[in-house]
Amino acid sequence: MANLNKVMLIGRLTRDPEWITNKSGERVGGVKFGFAVNNRKLDGDRWVDVPVFIDMEIWNRGETKQADRAKETLHGPNREAGIKSSQVFIEGHLRLDEWTDKDTQKKRTKLMVVVDNFQYLDPASENTGAGMGESAARPPRAAPQTQARTTRPSSNYASAGYGDDEGDVGAPPARHSSGGGGGNNEDEIPF
């Protein structure tokens, strides 16, 4: 039986990356951060965005220092300074964490994404790592074609489930005033 554990997301950070530490407080080569993507649903006669919040981890592996790069260049929102959070394309895989709650002694679980690769979608001038950003107009790399696929999508975004006749599903999260609303204004985020 074949298995596939692959996640592809476009969204924005909800908090700054922070170092993952062991019990003695030493860095262990990874960072964690919050991430948000939008799901769209029909509410009466209009489409509304419903944010989904995901915990992420990224690790330094061999020569690839992706955790260091993420810590240095990605950022969450800063409302006081009027700064939007980083918009990125994430490729990764799911991991299930399990632990026992210290207070209730009940078993707890959490599904999270371990980032294998990321690409900047903000223009370089908006990215804190100036010159390292990818163009916002450049779509993410398409996943390699497998023999199981029988139809060929019309674009990279279509293969990842982005875009439809009702609007751009892959647009950045939108903030909704007074409990709802539509629109995919890039300047509005739910966090």
C-alpha positions in Angstrom: 0.0 0.0 0.0 1.4 3.4 -1.0 1.6 6.3 1.5 2.1 10.0 0.9 2.6 12.7 3.6 3.0 16.0 1.7 1.6 19.4 2.6 1.7 22.5 0.4 0.4 25.8 1.8 0.4 29.5 1.1 -0.3 31.8 4.0 1.2 34.2 6.5 3.0 33.9 9.8 0.9 34.6 12.9 3.9 34.9 15.2 7.7 35.4 14.9 9.8 32.3 14.6 11.4 31.3 18.0 14.2 28.8 18.7 13.2 25.3 19.8 15.1 24.5 23.1 15.7 21.4 25.2 14.8 21.2 28.9 18.0 23.0 29.9 17.2 25.9 27.5 19.8 25.1 24.8 18.9 25.6 21.1 18.4 22.3 19.3 18.7 23.4 15.7 15.1 24.3 14.9 12.5 27.0 15.1 8.8 27.0 15.5 6.2 29.6 14.4 2.5 30.0 13.9 1.0 30.0 10.4 -2.5 30.8 9.0 -4.2 29.8 5.8 -7.7 30.5 4.6 -10.5 28.0 3.7 -13.4 29.4 1.8 -17.0 28.5 2.5 -20.3 29.7 1.1 -22.2 31.7 3.7 -25.7 32.4 2.2 -25.0 34.0 -1.2 -21.3 35.0 -0.6 -18.0 33.4 -0.1 -16.2 34.0 3.2 -12.7 33.2 4.3 -12.3 31.0 7.4 -8.8 31.1 8.8 -7.0 27.9 9.8 -4.2 28.2 12.3 -1.3 25.7 12.1 1.8 25.2 14.3 5.0 24.8 12.2 8.5 23.6 12.8 11.6 23.9 10.6 15.0 22.3 11.2 18.6 22.8 10.1 19.7 19.8 8.2 23.3 19.3 7.1 24.4 22.1 4.9 20.9 23.5 4.7 20.4 26.0 7.5 16.7 26.6 6.8 15.9 27.2 10.5 18.5 29.9 10.7 17.3 31.5 7.5 13.7 31.4 8.8 14.6 32.9 12.1 16.6 35.7 10.4 14.2 36.6 7.6 10.6 35.6 8.5 8.4 37.7 10.8 4.9 37.7 12.3 2.6 40.7 12.3 3.4 43.9 14.2 0.1 45.8 14.4 1.6 48.7 16.4 4.2 49.4 13.6 1.7 48.6 10.8 3.9 45.7 9.5 2.2 42.7 7.8 3.6 39.3 8.5 5.6 37.3 6.0 3.7 35.6 3.2 5.4 32.3 2.3 4.8 29.1 0.3 5.5 26.0 2.5 6.3 22.5 1.5 6.4 20.0 4.3 4.8 17.0 6.0 2.4 16.3 8.9 3.6 15.0 12.3 1.4 14.0 15.2 2.7 15.0 18.6 1.5 13.1 21.7 2.0 13.9 25.4 0.3 13.6 28.8 -1.2 16.7 30.2 0.5 17.4 33.6 -2.6 18.9 35.2 -5.3 16.4 34.0 -3.1 13.3 33.3 -5.0 12.9 30.0 -3.3 12.0 26.8 -3.2 14.9 24.3 -2.4 15.1 20.6 -1.6 17.8 18.2 -1.2 17.7 14.4 1.5 20.0 13.1 3.5 20.6 9.9 7.3 20.1 9.7 8.6 22.4 7.0 10.9 20.8 4.4 11.2 23.9 2.2 9.8 27.4 2.0 9.8 30.2 -0.5 9.2 34.0 0.1 6.2 35.4 -1.7 6.6 39.0 -0.5 8.5 41.3 -2.7 12.2 41.6 -1.7 11.7 45.2 -0.5 9.0 44.1 2.0 11.1 41.1 3.3 13.4 41.6 6.2 16.0 39.6 4.4 16.3 42.2 1.5 17.5 40.5 -1.7 16.5 37.1 -0.5 12.8 37.3 -1.3 11.1 35.7 -4.3 8.9 37.7 -6.6 5.3 37.7 -5.6 4.4 37.0 -9.2 6.5 33.9 -9.3 4.4 30.8 -8.6 5.7 28.0 -6.3 7.4 25.1 -8.0 5.0 22.3 -9.1 5.2 19.0 -7.3 6.9 16.3 -9.4 4.4 14.4 -11.6 3.7 10.8 -10.5 2.5 7.9 -12.5 -0.7 7.8 -10.6 -1.9 11.2 -12.0 -4.1 10.7 -15.0 -5.0 14.3 -15.7 -2.8 17.3 -16.1 -3.8 20.5 -14.4 -3.8 23.7 -16.3 -1.4 25.5 -13.9 0.8 25.0 -10.8 -1.9 26.8 -8.7 -4.6 24.5 -10.0 -2.6 21.4 -9.1 -2.3 22.7 -5.5 -6.0 23.6 -5.3 -5.5 27.4 -5.5 -7.8 29.6 -7.5 -11.4 29.0 -8.7 -14.2 30.8 -10.4 -15.3 32.4 -7.2 -12.0 34.1 -6.4 -8.4 33.3 -5.4 -8.6 30.7 -2.7 -4.8 31.0 -2.3 -4.9 34.7 -1.4 -3.5 35.9 1.9 -5.8 35.7 4.9 -8.4 38.5 5.2 -9.7 40.2 8.3 -13.4 40.5 8.5 -15.1 43.3 10.4 -18.0 42.5 12.6 -18.1 38.8 12.3 -17.7 38.1 8.6 -17.4 39.5 5.2 -15.7 38.6 2.1 -12.9 39.9 0.0 -9.3 39.0 -0.4 -7.6 42.3 0.3 -3.9 41.5 0.8 -3.6 44.3 3.3 -6.1 42.7 5.6 -5.2 39.7 7.8 -7.1 37.9 10.5 -4.4 38.3 13.1 
